Amino acid sequence: MRPARVASRPRHLGVLVATFVALTGASARADVTLVDRDHGGLTLGGYVRAVESVQSWRRIDLADLVLSDPLVGQTAGVARLEWTAQAGELLTLDLHQRIALTTSSQSNDLLELGGVGVGVSRRPERNVDLSTDLIDGNGLRAEHDIDRLSARLYLRHVDLYVGRQAVGWGSAVLFAVADLWTQFSPFELDTAEKAGVDAVRAIAAPTDNVELEAIVVDRGDVEDIGVGVRTTLYRPHGDVWFAAAKSWQEVLAMGGWSRDLSTVTLRGDAVLPLDYDSVELQAPRVTVGLDYFRERGFVTVEYHLDGEGAVTPEGYADRAASAQVARGEVYLLGRHYVGVTAGIKPTSPTTLALTTLVNVADPSAVFAPSFLWQAGEAVDLTLGAYVPVGATPKLAAPLGVSIESELGSAPVTVYGGLALYY
């Protein structure tokens, strides 16, 4: 099988990938070979993941008006089949099927209040709907979705990707500002695979130190088509990238830098949007970070600025109702954040980690401890929680809600998970 000639991520992301693996528990996995011929083959991989969680709304003053029981139980199961067909050195075909089942002790509408669990990340808008709702009602959801359906052509000077695929820009781990096409909610429990977008993407490497990328993305409507171009320079003093893109009603100038310093990586991403409907320059979005990784431990620290975020809690309601939040471009409502993820490996198969997200202005925070046990080469067991700290929502006349702090409004959540990879 011929690999793509162009690197799919900047070199410095080795540290971040290792941190991500330790956090999410992505065990070693080997695809099953179904067909093996001299000029091609067919392999099957994937995983089955089950997550059980309980959310407590007892600390939220509004809970008794909305929920019949302030304790909400949720069970989520996800099965993923990843088919890959290879035709010589020219073509690779990918097809991923995702089957998701979610049950809740509350109705489906109330299930979305917590914003913590499996499936809380927004799915990208798609002109071609390849999903089927099997069940939807009375606290039960079941769905089948084609999450990848793409062809990769390895041409002489360029690698061409056509169809539903995963696309990632930028290097941020906790606060993705440059990842225009899809990104995870900070409260998503299933981060094994990113949602696919329908796109045509071309990547070329004219020299060993330069990578060029161009992309056209379907957004569900012709007038909303997204386009972008990016150049990445791999230099001795660090990796630098520049990009320009059109996404929804914005034209964006983007850039980033990263550098490895032995066991430490420094990095940063910045986005400067221009609203072309009003022809107004918007405030920038920036994330800067530091990563430290050793065999038995790791630390990631990020500061995030969302220039369009609300300065005070009084602006949260308007931000929550914005198109950016509805589409999943941003998931947080405020302006200044700090995030820290730290972990240790007491033994080879176990990892203890703590992620902390802080809204500096409220102030409020969420502490997310987790324990991972890699019980086998393809079996992961996880235990974790989300513990919010901060002022809770209050009733406001007439029958409205006053959000006193952003992260303090989340419910206390405890979860356990089992993942089987194949």
C-alpha positions, 0 to 999 in steps of 0.5 A: 500500500502506497502512503500519501507523499504529503505529510498529513500534519506538521512535524511538531504534532508528534507530541500532541498526538501522543498526548491525545492518545494518552487522554482518549485511550486509543489502544493499538489497533490492527485492521483486519485484512479481508482481501490481499492481492498484488495490486490492491486489497480490502481492510476492515477496522473500527471500534465499539464504544459504550459510555454510561453517565449520570448528570446531576442538576441538583446544584442548578436553581432552574432544574426543578422547573425543567426536569422531573428528576434532577438526576439524568442517566444516559447510555451511549453506544457507538459502533464504527466500521472502517472499510479501506480499499486499495487499488495499486499505487494510484487509488484508495477508497474509504468508507466509514459507517457509524451506528449510534444509540443513545438512551436517556432517563429524560426526553430527547430535548432535555437530553441536550441541556447538559452538553456533556456526553457522546454526540454533543459536537455539531455535525457539519452541514452536508448537501448529501444526507447519508444518515438514517434515523432509526429511532427518535423519541421518548429518550431513545435515539438510534442512527446510522450514518456514512461518516466517510466516503472518499477517494484518494488519488495519488497523482504525479505531483499532487494528492487529491482527496474527493468526498466525505473526509476528515480535515484538520487545520491548526495545532490547538488541542483544547481551544481550536481556533483554526479548525474551520471545517469541523471540531470537537466540543470540549465536552465530547466524550467520543473523540476517537474519530472526527466528523467528515465533511464533504470536500475536494482537497488537493495537497502538494509538496513542491519541495521537502520543506514546503506543503501546499493545500487547497480545499473546497467544502460543501456547507449544505447550500451553494452560497455557503460553500467554503474554500481555503488555501494554505501554505506550510513551511517546515523550517529549522526554527519552527514550522510556519503556516499561512492560510486564507479562507472563506467560511460562511459569511466570513473571509479569514486570514489565518496563520500559525507557528510551532517549534520543538525544543527537546521535550517542550513544544511552543505553538500558536494559531491566530484567525482574523475574520472579515464579515463580508456582508457588513464589510467589517473586520471582526476581532481576532481569535487566538490560541497559544500553547505549550506542550511538555511530554515525557514517557511517564507524564505530560502537560499541555497549557493553552490560553485562548482569546475569542475576540467576539465572545461576551465580555460579561455574563449579560452577553452570554444569551446573545452569544449562545443564540449566534449562528457561530454557536449553532453551527459548531464553529465555537462552543464557548461563550466568553472571551478569555480562557485558560486550559490545562491538561496534565497526566501521569502514567503510574504503570504502563497500561494506566493513565491518570489525567486532569483537564481544567478549563477556566473562563477567566472573566466569570470566573468559572471552571470545569475540572475533568479528572479521568482514569484510563486502563488499557486492559489489552492491546485493543481494550480500554476502560475509562472512568471520569467526571466533569465537575463545574465550579462557579455561580449557577443560573438564576431565575429572572422575571418574567420567567427568564434565566440569568446566566451568572457564569458559563462553566458553572452552569454545567451539571456535575457529570460522572461517566464510565466507558469501555472501548474495543478496537479491531 
